């Protein structure tokens, strides 16, 4: 190897053989151009490495159930998934080739900005919140049902009125027709 | 089992357990790899919520296709490849979107938070293939051959991408 710049990345990342690395070090002692380029490369590398990894906002956890979870759980839990901090994928233990994947909210785990003791998870609070949400949806569903029922009754009454008018009109037309024929 | 510092032999043992019916053991792999995979995707995509979705999607796909893994000692490379495919599908969908210009003041002396943000922004300036090589090499210490396998490109191309990426980053980060 003549100049280190030919294999600068391998040199900086230590992916050359021991003899090539030694030869590179000897060359750097004599070649200012190569030395400058290596230092520049190392500087960029150091700046990048100074950027730390981020903790994921939530944990991925697979939970395996013996029975498939009914689809209705997915329907009312899915809208809450956007506000949750943890998503749990539940895979039913049906034969591996075709698993069912359902997401379920389990708990919220917020990464603390400063080191702190681990916060215990209040599962009871989460269950209470889910129950309250279910109850709220039941109430909304009942109101919706009442609205639909009222609309149907209105339409039924309208239909009856129309049928009555139709009958009256038919009778009137028949009488007119009869008079016309007589005259 | 202590999860930090799992070696390929540990990955292989866990995979053997999962494929022999101990499906819960898959969570050991997830716990070991979710942070590196999440950070790989985040640096590629640049959006935390999308990165989390894609991370989850990658693990789900890995679980579903675990039986197809030929070399159980190379689980990590295989997983990065799955994450790579997920990211590129999303990036192709997002083509045409603009991103925020790097502000000149980010070149000044920075706190560690500002440095992190400056690096994140600078990475978004690179074309995806260069960005991916830089991320996998600098932050995940993958070998050039491994990166070439993930990208489906020759090693020489991977090295070129790294050099070009570093050139651009040097000009952006000062």
Interface residues (C-beta under 8 A of the other chain):
Chain A: X8 X9 X10 X13 X15 X40 X41 X43 X44 X45 X47 X48 X49 X50 X51 X52 X53 X54 X55 X56 X57 X58 X59 X60 X61 X62 X64 X87 X89 X91 X93 X96 X99 X101
Chain B: X23 X24 X26 X27 X30 X31 X34 X35 X36 X38 X39 X42 X48 X49 X52 X55 X56 X59 X60 X63 X64 X67 X112 X115 X116 X119 X120 X134 X137 X138 X139 X143 X144 X159 X162 X163 X166 X169 X170 X173
